[in-house]
Amino acid sequence: MKTFIFYFFALGSLTTAAQSTPNVAPTAPAHIIVTEEPIMSTRDIDQKAIYEGGVDKLAAFISENMQHPLDAKGKKQTGTVYVEFILEKDGTTSRQKIVDSSSSPELDAEAIRITKLIHFKTAAMKDGKAVRSKYVMPVEFVD
């Protein structure tokens, strides 16, 4: 009987101690390495990404959603901004960056904003599977 009481109190104190420990998120073991899936160039893919409705619809989307910044418009700043981005396997875009600037920070920022809104119907394909791919898109600002 004395043994049972000892175990009962010992287990009770362990349970109490465990309940008072704050919730801490577990961390990944140090030996696990997280890697991203590769990004394919357009020359390495079998099929380019498809925007629903084609290039004309994509151009219309950009035209309808682009907002020529008022400061830049007032200064009559125009030009083409080339934005590089990653087209993800789900059709969204990420990692936008300017590869050729218009020399206007406002136009560059708008070009980045508009490319973040684009969503492709189908991602690029390699060997029948959707893959991440890199694209460069010109965004033109006219008067």
DSSP file (Angstrom, degrees, kcal/mol; ACC not computed):
  #  RESIDUE AA STRUCTURE BP1 BP2  ACC     N-H-->O    O-->H-N    N-H-->O    O-->H-N    TCO  KAPPA ALPHA  PHI   PSI    X-CA   Y-CA   Z-CA
    1    1 A M     >        0   0    0      0, 0.0     4,-2.1     0, 0.0     5,-0.2   0.000 360.0 360.0 360.0 -40.2    0.0    0.0    0.0
    2    2 A K  H  >  +     0   0    0      1,-0.2     4,-2.1     2,-0.2     5,-0.1   0.874 360.0  53.3 -61.9 -36.7    2.9    2.4    0.8
    3    3 A T  H  > S+     0   0    0      2,-0.2     4,-2.4     1,-0.2    -1,-0.2   0.911 107.4  50.8 -64.6 -43.0    4.3    1.7   -2.7
    4    4 A F  H  > S+     0   0    0      1,-0.2     4,-2.5     2,-0.2    -2,-0.2   0.917 109.6  49.6 -61.2 -45.2    1.0    2.6   -4.3
    5    5 A I  H  X S+     0   0    0     -4,-2.1     4,-2.5     2,-0.2     5,-0.2   0.905 109.9  51.9 -62.3 -42.1    0.7    5.9   -2.4
    6    6 A F  H  X S+     0   0    0     -4,-2.1     4,-2.6     1,-0.2    -2,-0.2   0.944 112.0  45.4 -60.3 -48.2    4.3    6.8   -3.4
    7    7 A Y  H  X S+     0   0    0     -4,-2.4     4,-2.9     2,-0.2     5,-0.3   0.889 111.4  53.9 -61.7 -39.4    3.7    6.2   -7.1
    8    8 A F  H  X S+     0   0    0     -4,-2.5     4,-2.2    -5,-0.2    -1,-0.2   0.940 113.1  41.5 -61.1 -48.2    0.4    8.1   -6.8
    9    9 A F  H  X S+     0   0    0     -4,-2.5     4,-2.0     2,-0.2    -2,-0.2   0.873 114.8  52.0 -68.6 -36.8    2.1   11.2   -5.3
   10   10 A A  H  X S+     0   0    0     -4,-2.6     4,-1.7    -5,-0.2    -2,-0.2   0.928 112.9  44.1 -65.5 -45.2    5.1   10.9   -7.7
   11   11 A L  H  X S+     0   0    0     -4,-2.9     4,-2.3     1,-0.2    -2,-0.2   0.890 111.3  54.9 -66.9 -38.9    2.8   10.7  -10.8
   12   12 A G  H  X S+     0   0    0     -4,-2.2     4,-2.0    -5,-0.3    -1,-0.2   0.891 108.4  47.7 -61.9 -40.4    0.6   13.5   -9.5
   13   13 A S  H  X S+     0   0    0     -4,-2.0     4,-2.2     2,-0.2    -1,-0.2   0.854 111.0  51.4 -71.7 -34.1    3.6   15.9   -9.1
   14   14 A L  H  X S+     0   0    0     -4,-1.7     4,-2.4     2,-0.2    -2,-0.2   0.911 110.5  48.8 -66.2 -42.2    4.9   15.0  -12.6
   15   15 A T  H  X S+     0   0    0     -4,-2.3     4,-2.0     2,-0.2    -2,-0.2   0.908 111.5  49.3 -64.2 -41.8    1.5   15.8  -14.1
   16   16 A T  H  X S+     0   0    0     -4,-2.0     4,-1.4     1,-0.2    -1,-0.2   0.916 111.7  48.6 -63.3 -43.6    1.3   19.1  -12.2
   17   17 A A  H  X S+     0   0    0     -4,-2.2     4,-0.6     1,-0.2    -2,-0.2   0.899 110.8  50.8 -63.9 -40.0    4.8   20.1  -13.4
   18   18 A A  H >< S+     0   0    0     -4,-2.4     3,-0.6     1,-0.2    -1,-0.2   0.865 108.7  51.8 -66.6 -35.0    3.9   19.2  -17.0
   19   19 A Q  H 3< S+     0   0    0     -4,-2.0    -1,-0.2     1,-0.2    -2,-0.2   0.781 106.4  53.5 -73.6 -25.4    0.8   21.3  -16.9
   20   20 A S  H 3< S+     0   0    0     -4,-1.4    -1,-0.2    -3,-0.2    -2,-0.2   0.555  83.7 104.2 -87.2  -6.4    2.6   24.4  -15.6
   21   21 A T  S << S-     0   0    0     -3,-0.6     3,-0.1    -4,-0.6    -3,-0.0  -0.597  79.2-115.9 -74.4 129.5    5.2   24.3  -18.4
   22   22 A P        -     0   0    0      0, 0.0     2,-0.5     0, 0.0    -1,-0.1  -0.277  33.5 -97.1 -64.8 152.7    4.4   27.0  -21.0
   23   23 A N        -     0   0    0      1,-0.0     2,-0.5     2,-0.0     0, 0.0  -0.587  46.9-176.5 -71.4 119.8    3.4   25.9  -24.5
   24   24 A V        -     0   0    0     -2,-0.5     3,-0.1    -3,-0.1    -3,-0.0  -0.978  27.4-119.3-121.6 130.1    6.5   26.1  -26.6
   25   25 A A        -     0   0    0     -2,-0.5     2,-0.1     1,-0.1    -2,-0.0  -0.441  34.8-113.2 -67.2 136.1    6.4   25.3  -30.3
   26   26 A P        -     0   0    0      0, 0.0     2,-0.3     0, 0.0    -1,-0.1  -0.393  29.0-136.2 -69.0 148.2    8.7   22.4  -31.2
   27   27 A T        -     0   0    0     -2,-0.1     3,-0.1    -3,-0.1    -3,-0.0  -0.756  22.4-101.6-104.4 153.9   11.7   23.2  -33.3
   28   28 A A        -     0   0    0     -2,-0.3    -1,-0.1     1,-0.1     0, 0.0  -0.463  46.6 -98.8 -70.5 142.1   12.9   21.3  -36.3
   29   29 A P    >   -     0   0    0      0, 0.0     3,-1.7     0, 0.0    -1,-0.1  -0.272  31.3-117.0 -58.4 149.0   15.9   19.0  -35.6
   30   30 A A  T 3  S+     0   0    0      1,-0.3    -2,-0.1    -3,-0.1     0, 0.0   0.726 110.2  62.3 -63.1 -22.9   19.2   20.6  -36.7
   31   31 A H  T 3  S+     0   0    0      2,-0.1     2,-0.5     0, 0.0    -1,-0.3   0.546  81.2  95.6 -84.2  -6.0   19.8   17.8  -39.2
   32   32 A I    <   -     0   0    0     -3,-1.7     2,-0.5     2,-0.0    -4,-0.0  -0.749  59.6-161.0 -88.0 127.1   16.7   18.6  -41.4
   33   33 A I        -     0   0    0     -2,-0.5     2,-0.5     2,-0.0    -2,-0.1  -0.934   5.9-149.1-110.6 125.0   17.5   20.9  -44.3
   34   34 A V        -     0   0    0     -2,-0.5     2,-0.4     0, 0.0    -2,-0.0  -0.816  20.8-178.8 -94.6 125.8   14.6   22.8  -45.9
   35   35 A T        -     0   0    0     -2,-0.5     2,-0.2     3,-0.0    -2,-0.0  -0.933  21.9-127.2-124.6 149.6   15.0   23.4  -49.6
   36   36 A E        -     0   0    0     -2,-0.4     3,-0.1     1,-0.1     0, 0.0  -0.541  35.2 -99.1 -86.2 157.9   12.9   25.2  -52.1
   37   37 A E        -     0   0    0     -2,-0.2    -1,-0.1     1,-0.1    94,-0.0  -0.485  52.6 -92.4 -71.6 149.9   11.8   23.6  -55.4
   38   38 A P        -     0   0    0      0, 0.0    94,-0.6     0, 0.0     2,-0.6  -0.197  30.4-128.4 -65.3 155.5   13.9   24.7  -58.3
   39   39 A I  E     -a  132   0A   0     92,-0.1     2,-0.3    -3,-0.1    94,-0.2  -0.928  24.4-147.0-105.7 122.4   13.0   27.7  -60.5
   40   40 A M  E     -a  133   0A   0     92,-2.9    94,-2.1    -2,-0.6     2,-0.2  -0.632   6.9-131.2 -91.1 144.3   12.9   26.8  -64.2
   41   41 A S    >   -     0   0    0     -2,-0.3     3,-1.6    92,-0.2     4,-0.5  -0.538  31.7-106.6 -84.3 161.9   13.9   29.2  -66.9
   42   42 A T  G >  S+     0   0    0     92,-0.4     3,-0.5     1,-0.3    -1,-0.1   0.766 119.9  58.3 -63.3 -24.5   11.5   29.5  -69.9
   43   43 A R  G 3  S+     0   0    0      1,-0.2    -1,-0.3     3,-0.0    -3,-0.0   0.675 104.4  52.2 -78.2 -15.0   13.9   27.6  -72.1
   44   44 A D  G <  S+     0   0    0     -3,-1.6     2,-0.2    82,-0.0    -1,-0.2   0.467  93.5  87.8 -98.2  -3.0   13.9   24.6  -69.7
   45   45 A I    <   -     0   0    0     -3,-0.5    81,-0.2    -4,-0.5     3,-0.1  -0.600  65.3-145.4 -98.0 158.8   10.1   24.1  -69.6
   46   46 A D  S    S+     0   0    0     79,-2.5     2,-0.4     1,-0.3    80,-0.2   0.802  87.7  20.7 -87.7 -33.8    7.9   22.1  -71.9
   47   47 A Q  B    S-D  125   0B   0     78,-1.8    78,-2.5     3,-0.0    -1,-0.3  -0.994  78.3-128.4-141.1 130.3    4.9   24.4  -71.7
   48   48 A K        -     0   0    0     -2,-0.4    -6,-0.0    76,-0.2    -2,-0.0  -0.289  41.8 -86.0 -71.1 161.1    4.7   28.0  -70.8
   49   49 A A        -     0   0    0     75,-0.1     2,-0.5     1,-0.1    74,-0.2  -0.283  42.3-134.2 -63.4 153.0    2.2   29.2  -68.2
   50   50 A I  B     -F  122   0C   0     72,-2.2    72,-2.0    -3,-0.1    71,-1.4  -0.957   8.1-155.1-118.5 124.4   -1.3   30.1  -69.4
   51   51 A Y    >   -     0   0    0     -2,-0.5     3,-3.1    69,-0.2     2,-0.2  -0.846  39.9-103.1 -92.1 131.0   -3.2   33.2  -68.5
   52   52 A E  T 3  S+     0   0    0     -2,-0.5    67,-0.1    67,-0.3    -1,-0.0  -0.346 110.1  16.3 -59.0 119.9   -6.9   32.6  -68.9
   53   53 A G  T 3> S-     0   0    0     -2,-0.2     4,-0.6     4,-0.1     3,-0.3   0.288 116.1-107.8  98.0  -8.3   -8.0   34.3  -72.1
   54   54 A G  H <>  -     0   0    0     -3,-3.1     4,-1.9     1,-0.2     3,-0.2  -0.272  58.0 -36.9  86.6-170.7   -4.4   34.6  -73.4
   55   55 A V  H  > S+     0   0    0      1,-0.2     4,-2.6     2,-0.2     5,-0.2   0.842 132.6  57.2 -62.8 -37.5   -2.0   37.5  -73.8
   56   56 A D  H  > S+     0   0    0     -3,-0.3     4,-2.1     1,-0.2    -1,-0.2   0.908 108.3  46.6 -62.7 -41.7   -4.8   39.9  -74.9
   57   57 A K  H  X S+     0   0    0     -4,-0.6     4,-2.6     2,-0.2    -1,-0.2   0.868 111.2  52.4 -68.0 -36.1   -6.7   39.3  -71.6
   58   58 A L  H  X S+     0   0    0     -4,-1.9     4,-2.4     2,-0.2    -2,-0.2   0.930 110.1  47.9 -64.4 -44.6   -3.5   39.7  -69.6
   59   59 A A  H  X S+     0   0    0     -4,-2.6     4,-2.5     1,-0.2    -2,-0.2   0.894 112.3  49.9 -61.9 -40.0   -2.8   43.1  -71.3
   60   60 A A  H  X S+     0   0    0     -4,-2.1     4,-2.7     2,-0.2    -2,-0.2   0.902 109.0  52.1 -65.5 -41.0   -6.4   44.1  -70.6
   61   61 A F  H  X S+     0   0    0     -4,-2.6     4,-1.9     2,-0.2    -2,-0.2   0.933 111.7  46.1 -59.8 -46.6   -6.1   43.1  -66.9
   62   62 A I  H  X S+     0   0    0     -4,-2.4     4,-1.9     1,-0.2    -2,-0.2   0.930 113.6  49.0 -62.7 -45.3   -3.0   45.2  -66.6
   63   63 A S  H  < S+     0   0    0     -4,-2.5    -2,-0.2     1,-0.2    -1,-0.2   0.898 113.5  46.3 -61.5 -42.2   -4.5   48.1  -68.3
   64   64 A E  H  < S+     0   0    0     -4,-2.7    -1,-0.2     1,-0.2    -2,-0.2   0.806 121.1  36.8 -71.3 -30.5   -7.7   48.0  -66.2
   65   65 A N  H  < S+     0   0    0     -4,-1.9     2,-0.2    -5,-0.2    -2,-0.2   0.581  90.7 103.5-102.1 -12.1   -5.9   47.6  -62.9
   66   66 A M     <  -     0   0    0     -4,-1.9     2,-0.5    -5,-0.2    45,-0.1  -0.505  52.2-160.6 -75.8 139.5   -2.8   49.9  -63.4
   67   67 A Q        -     0   0    0     -2,-0.2    47,-0.1    43,-0.1    -3,-0.0  -0.938  14.6-139.9-122.2 106.7   -2.9   53.2  -61.7
   68   68 A H        -     0   0    0     -2,-0.5     5,-0.1     1,-0.1    39,-0.1  -0.527  35.9-110.9 -64.9 116.3   -0.5   55.7  -63.2
   69   69 A P     >  -     0   0    0      0, 0.0     4,-2.8     0, 0.0     5,-0.2  -0.218  18.6-131.9 -54.6 135.5    0.9   57.4  -60.1
   70   70 A L  H  > S+     0   0    0      1,-0.2     4,-2.9     2,-0.2     5,-0.2   0.877 105.0  52.3 -59.5 -41.6   -0.3   61.1  -59.9
   71   71 A D  H  > S+     0   0    0      1,-0.2     4,-1.5     2,-0.2    -1,-0.2   0.932 113.9  43.4 -60.0 -45.1    3.1   62.5  -59.1
   72   72 A A  H  4>S+     0   0    0      2,-0.2     5,-3.4     1,-0.2    -2,-0.2   0.886 114.3  49.8 -68.8 -38.1    4.6   60.7  -62.1
   73   73 A K  H ><5S+     0   0    0     -4,-2.8     3,-1.4     3,-0.2    -2,-0.2   0.907 108.9  52.4 -67.1 -41.0    1.7   61.6  -64.4
   74   74 A G  H 3<5S+     0   0    0     -4,-2.9    -1,-0.2     1,-0.3    -2,-0.2   0.831 111.3  46.9 -62.7 -32.4    1.9   65.3  -63.3
   75   75 A K  T 3<5S-     0   0    0     -4,-1.5    -1,-0.3    -5,-0.2    -2,-0.2   0.365 115.0-120.6 -88.7   5.0    5.6   65.2  -64.2
   76   76 A K  T < 5 +     0   0    0     -3,-1.4     2,-0.5     1,-0.2    -3,-0.2   0.855  51.6 169.1  56.2  38.4    4.7   63.5  -67.5
   77   77 A Q      < +     0   0    0     -5,-3.4     2,-0.3    -6,-0.1    -1,-0.2  -0.711   1.4 159.4 -83.3 126.0    6.8   60.5  -66.6
   78   78 A T        +     0   0    0     -2,-0.5     2,-0.3    -3,-0.1    64,-0.2  -0.798   7.8 111.5-132.8 175.4    6.3   57.6  -68.9
   79   79 A G  E     -B  141   0A   0     62,-2.5    62,-3.3    -2,-0.3     2,-0.5  -0.828  58.2 -73.3 144.9 179.8    8.3   54.5  -69.8
   80   80 A T  E     -B  140   0A   0     -2,-0.3     2,-0.5    60,-0.2    60,-0.2  -0.938  31.8-160.7-115.0 131.4    8.6   50.8  -69.6
   81   81 A V  E     -B  139   0A   0     58,-2.8    58,-3.0    -2,-0.5     2,-0.6  -0.937  10.0-147.6-109.4 130.2    9.5   48.9  -66.4
   82   82 A Y  E     -BC 138 100A   0     18,-2.4    17,-2.9    -2,-0.5    18,-1.3  -0.887  16.7-168.5-101.5 119.2   10.7   45.4  -66.7
   83   83 A V  E     -BC 137  98A   0     54,-2.8    54,-3.0    -2,-0.6     2,-0.4  -0.921   8.5-155.2-112.5 125.7    9.7   43.3  -63.8
   84   84 A E  E     +BC 136  97A   0     13,-3.1    13,-2.1    -2,-0.5     2,-0.3  -0.802  25.2 163.9 -93.7 140.0   11.1   39.8  -63.1
   85   85 A F  E     -B  135   0A   0     50,-2.5    50,-2.6    -2,-0.4     2,-0.5  -0.977  38.1-114.4-149.7 163.6    9.0   37.5  -61.0
   86   86 A I  E     -BC 134  94A   0      8,-3.0     8,-2.1    -2,-0.3     2,-0.8  -0.886  22.5-146.3 -99.2 126.8    8.6   33.8  -60.1
   87   87 A L  E     -BC 133  93A   0     46,-3.5    46,-1.9    -2,-0.5     6,-0.2  -0.858  23.7-144.0 -93.1 113.8    5.4   32.2  -61.3
   88   88 A E    >   -     0   0    0      4,-3.0     3,-1.9    -2,-0.8    36,-0.1  -0.209  24.0-103.3 -76.4 167.2    4.5   29.7  -58.6
   89   89 A K  T 3  S+     0   0    0      1,-0.3    34,-0.4    41,-0.1    -1,-0.1   0.731 121.0  56.1 -64.3 -22.3    3.0   26.3  -59.2
   90   90 A D  T 3  S-     0   0    0      2,-0.1    -1,-0.3    32,-0.1     3,-0.1   0.388 122.0-103.5 -91.5   4.1   -0.4   27.6  -58.1
   91   91 A G  S <  S+     0   0    0     -3,-1.9    29,-2.9     1,-0.3    -2,-0.1   0.340  83.0 121.8  94.2  -7.4   -0.4   30.4  -60.7
   92   92 A T        -     0   0    0     27,-0.2    -4,-3.0    -5,-0.1    -1,-0.3  -0.400  57.4-124.9 -83.1 166.0    0.5   33.2  -58.3
   93   93 A T  E     +C   87   0A   0     25,-0.5     2,-0.3    23,-0.3    -6,-0.2  -0.826  31.0 168.6-111.8 153.0    3.5   35.4  -58.7
   94   94 A S  E     +C   86   0A   0     -8,-2.1    -8,-3.0    -2,-0.3     0, 0.0  -0.933  48.7  39.8-150.5 171.9    6.3   36.1  -56.1
   95   95 A R  E     -     0   0A   0     -2,-0.3    -1,-0.1   -10,-0.2     2,-0.1   0.862  68.3-172.1  52.2  46.3    9.7   37.6  -55.7
   96   96 A Q  E     +     0   0A   0    -11,-0.1     2,-0.3    -3,-0.1   -11,-0.2  -0.435  10.5 166.2 -66.6 138.9    9.0   40.6  -57.9
   97   97 A K  E     -C   84   0A   0    -13,-2.1   -13,-3.1    -2,-0.1     2,-0.4  -0.982  38.7-110.7-153.3 149.5   12.1   42.8  -58.7
   98   98 A I  E     +C   83   0A   0     -2,-0.3   -15,-0.2   -15,-0.2     3,-0.2  -0.654  30.3 173.2 -79.8 126.2   12.9   45.5  -61.2
   99   99 A V  E    S+     0   0A   0    -17,-2.9     2,-0.3    -2,-0.4   -16,-0.2   0.615  79.4  21.9-105.9 -19.0   15.4   44.4  -63.8
  100  100 A D  E    S-C   82   0A   0    -18,-1.3   -18,-2.4     0, 0.0    -1,-0.3  -0.854  84.0-148.8-148.7 111.6   15.2   47.6  -65.9
  101  101 A S        -     0   0    0     -2,-0.3   -21,-0.2   -20,-0.2   -20,-0.0  -0.334  19.4-140.6 -83.0 158.1   13.9   50.7  -64.3
  102  102 A S        -     0   0    0      2,-0.3   -24,-0.1   -23,-0.1    -1,-0.1   0.422  49.6-113.9 -88.6  -2.1   11.9   53.6  -65.7
  103  103 A S  S    S+     0   0    0      1,-0.2     3,-0.1   -24,-0.0    -2,-0.0   0.535  91.8 102.6  73.6  10.4   14.0   55.9  -63.6
  104  104 A S     >  -     0   0    0      1,-0.1     4,-2.5   -27,-0.0    -2,-0.3  -0.965  60.6-158.2-123.0 113.8   10.9   56.8  -61.7
  105  105 A P  H  > S+     0   0    0      0, 0.0     4,-2.3     0, 0.0     5,-0.2   0.840  95.3  55.5 -57.5 -33.0   10.4   55.1  -58.2
  106  106 A E  H  > S+     0   0    0      2,-0.2     4,-1.9     1,-0.2     5,-0.1   0.927 109.9  43.9 -67.1 -44.4    6.7   55.7  -58.5
  107  107 A L  H  > S+     0   0    0      2,-0.2     4,-2.4     1,-0.2    -1,-0.2   0.905 113.3  52.1 -67.3 -40.5    6.3   53.9  -61.8
  108  108 A D  H  X S+     0   0    0     -4,-2.5     4,-2.1     1,-0.2    -2,-0.2   0.923 109.5  49.4 -60.0 -44.7    8.6   51.1  -60.6
  109  109 A A  H  X S+     0   0    0     -4,-2.3     4,-2.4     1,-0.2    -1,-0.2   0.887 111.2  49.4 -63.3 -39.6    6.5   50.6  -57.5
  110  110 A E  H  X S+     0   0    0     -4,-1.9     4,-2.6     2,-0.2    -1,-0.2   0.884 108.2  53.3 -68.0 -37.7    3.3   50.5  -59.5
  111  111 A A  H  X S+     0   0    0     -4,-2.4     4,-1.8     2,-0.2    -2,-0.2   0.905 110.5  47.5 -63.3 -40.4    4.8   47.9  -61.9
  112  112 A I  H  X S+     0   0    0     -4,-2.1     4,-1.4     2,-0.2    -2,-0.2   0.935 111.9  50.9 -63.1 -46.2    5.7   45.7  -58.9
  113  113 A R  H  X S+     0   0    0     -4,-2.4     4,-0.8     1,-0.2     3,-0.3   0.917 110.2  48.3 -58.5 -45.8    2.1   46.2  -57.5
  114  114 A I  H >X S+     0   0    0     -4,-2.6     4,-0.7     1,-0.2     3,-0.7   0.874 108.6  52.7 -68.2 -36.6    0.4   45.2  -60.7
  115  115 A T  H 3< S+     0   0    0     -4,-1.8     3,-0.3     1,-0.2    -1,-0.2   0.777 102.9  59.8 -71.5 -22.8    2.5   42.1  -61.2
  116  116 A K  H 3< S+     0   0    0     -4,-1.4   -23,-0.3    -3,-0.3    -1,-0.2   0.763 102.1  54.5 -70.7 -23.9    1.6   40.9  -57.7
  117  117 A L  H << S+     0   0    0     -4,-0.8    -1,-0.2    -3,-0.7    -2,-0.2   0.698  84.3 105.4 -81.4 -20.1   -2.1   41.0  -58.7
  118  118 A I     <  -     0   0    0     -4,-0.7   -25,-0.5    -3,-0.3     2,-0.4  -0.371  46.6-175.3 -69.5 136.5   -1.6   38.7  -61.7
  119  119 A H        -     0   0    0    -27,-0.1   -67,-0.3    -2,-0.1   -27,-0.2  -0.968  13.3-146.8-134.7 118.2   -2.8   35.1  -61.4
  120  120 A F        -     0   0    0    -29,-2.9   -69,-0.2    -2,-0.4     3,-0.1  -0.555  11.8-138.3 -84.4 148.1   -2.3   32.6  -64.1
  121  121 A K  S    S+     0   0    0    -71,-1.4     2,-0.4     1,-0.2   -70,-0.2   0.905  90.9  19.3 -68.3 -43.3   -4.7   29.8  -64.8
  122  122 A T  B    S-F   50   0C   0    -72,-2.0   -72,-2.2   -31,-0.1    -1,-0.2  -0.994  77.2-134.7-133.7 135.1   -2.0   27.2  -65.4
  123  123 A A        -     0   0    0    -34,-0.4   -34,-0.1    -2,-0.4     9,-0.1  -0.249  44.7 -76.2 -76.0 171.6    1.6   27.2  -64.2
  124  124 A A  E     - E   0 131B   0      7,-0.5     7,-2.5   -37,-0.2     2,-0.4  -0.327  51.9-138.5 -64.4 154.3    4.5   26.3  -66.5
  125  125 A M  E     +DE  47 130B   0    -78,-2.5   -79,-2.5     5,-0.2   -78,-1.8  -0.933  22.6 179.7-124.6 143.5    4.9   22.5  -67.0
  126  126 A K  E >  S- E   0 129B   0      3,-2.6     3,-1.6    -2,-0.4   -81,-0.1  -0.965  80.5 -11.7-139.8 122.9    7.9   20.2  -67.2
  127  127 A D  T 3  S-     0   0    0     -2,-0.4     3,-0.1     1,-0.3    -1,-0.0   0.855 130.1 -54.4  54.8  37.9    7.5   16.5  -67.8
  128  128 A G  T 3  S+     0   0    0      1,-0.2     2,-0.4   -81,-0.0    -1,-0.3   0.525 117.6 106.4  78.6   6.3    3.7   16.8  -67.2
  129  129 A K  E <  S-E  126   0B   0     -3,-1.6    -3,-2.6     0, 0.0    -1,-0.2  -0.917  75.7-107.9-121.0 145.9    4.1   18.5  -63.8
  130  130 A A  E     -E  125   0B   0     -2,-0.4     2,-0.3    -5,-0.2    -5,-0.2  -0.470  43.6-175.2 -67.1 137.7    3.6   22.1  -62.7
  131  131 A V  E     -E  124   0B   0     -7,-2.5    -7,-0.5    -2,-0.2     2,-0.3  -0.924  30.7-103.8-133.2 158.4    6.9   23.9  -62.0
  132  132 A R  E     -a   39   0A   0    -94,-0.6   -92,-2.9    -2,-0.3     2,-0.3  -0.617  46.3-175.2 -75.9 140.3    8.0   27.2  -60.6
  133  133 A S  E     -aB  40  87A   0    -46,-1.9   -46,-3.5    -2,-0.3     2,-0.4  -0.969  23.1-125.5-142.5 157.0    9.3   29.4  -63.5
  134  134 A K  E     + B   0  86A   0    -94,-2.1   -92,-0.4    -2,-0.3     2,-0.3  -0.856  29.8 175.9-106.3 134.4   11.0   32.8  -63.9
  135  135 A Y  E     - B   0  85A   0    -50,-2.6   -50,-2.5    -2,-0.4     2,-0.4  -0.941  23.0-148.6-133.4 155.2    9.5   35.5  -66.2
  136  136 A V  E     - B   0  84A   0     -2,-0.3   -52,-0.2   -52,-0.2   -54,-0.0  -0.997  21.1-170.8-122.4 126.1   10.3   39.0  -67.1
  137  137 A M  E     - B   0  83A   0    -54,-3.0   -54,-2.8    -2,-0.4     2,-0.4  -0.960  17.5-136.2-121.6 130.2    7.3   41.2  -68.0
  138  138 A P  E     - B   0  82A   0      0, 0.0     2,-0.5     0, 0.0   -56,-0.2  -0.685  15.0-165.0 -80.4 135.2    7.3   44.7  -69.5
  139  139 A V  E     - B   0  81A   0    -58,-3.0   -58,-2.8    -2,-0.4     2,-0.4  -0.973  12.3-155.5-121.0 114.8    4.9   47.1  -67.9
  140  140 A E  E     - B   0  80A   0     -2,-0.5     2,-0.6   -60,-0.2   -60,-0.2  -0.763   9.5-162.9-101.0 133.7    4.4   50.2  -70.0
  141  141 A F  E     - B   0  79A   0    -62,-3.3   -62,-2.5    -2,-0.4     2,-0.3  -0.960  16.7-179.8-113.5 118.5    3.3   53.6  -68.8
  142  142 A V              0   0    0     -2,-0.6   -65,-0.1   -64,-0.2   -74,-0.1  -0.780 360.0 360.0-116.6 161.6    2.0   55.9  -71.4
  143  143 A D              0   0    0     -2,-0.3    -1,-0.0   -67,-0.1   -65,-0.0   0.472 360.0 360.0 -74.2 360.0    0.7   59.5  -71.3
